[in-house]
Amino acid sequence: MTLSERIRLQRLQRGLSQENMADLLHLSTTAYGDIERGKTDLTLSRLSQIAAVFDISPAALLTDEEPLTPAEAVPVSDPNHELETLRLTVEKQQLELEKLRLETDYWKRRYEDRIAFELARALGQEPVRERIGF
C-alpha cells in the first residue's frame, strides 16, 4: 500500500472528507487531493501535520505499523472550525429570514392594494387611473 493510499484510508476511517482535511491542514481541497492521488511529494513537516491530524505517528503512515480499525478511529473535530461553520450557518439563515420578511411585506402590500381597488370598484367609486402617455 502506498503512502497516499494509507493517508486516504486513515481519513476515511475517521469519517473526514478531503475538504475537512484540507481545512485542518490549511490547504486547498485540490492541493490535499493531489496528496491523496500521489501527485505531490510530501515533505517531512507535511507528513507530520497529517499524522498529527490522525493522532498517530508519522512512522505509522510510512509503514503498516499501528493500523487502526474503523472501530478504533475517532473522528477528529476542530472546535474553531465547527464554531465558524455554525456562525456562518446562522448568518445565512438570518439573511434568508430577512429576504422572506421583505417578500411577505411586498405581497401583503399588493394584496391590500388589490382589496382596496376591488372594494372601490364594487361601491362604484372606481379610482381614476392616470394616463402614462402611450
Secondary structure, 3 states (H helix, E strand, C coil): CCHHHHHHHHHHHCCCCHHHHHHHHCCCHHHHHHHHCCCCCCCHHHHHHHHHHHCCCHHHHHCCCCCCCCCCCCCCCCHHHHHHHHHHHHHHHHHHHHHHHHHHHHHHHHHHHHHHHHHHHHCCCCCCCCCCCC
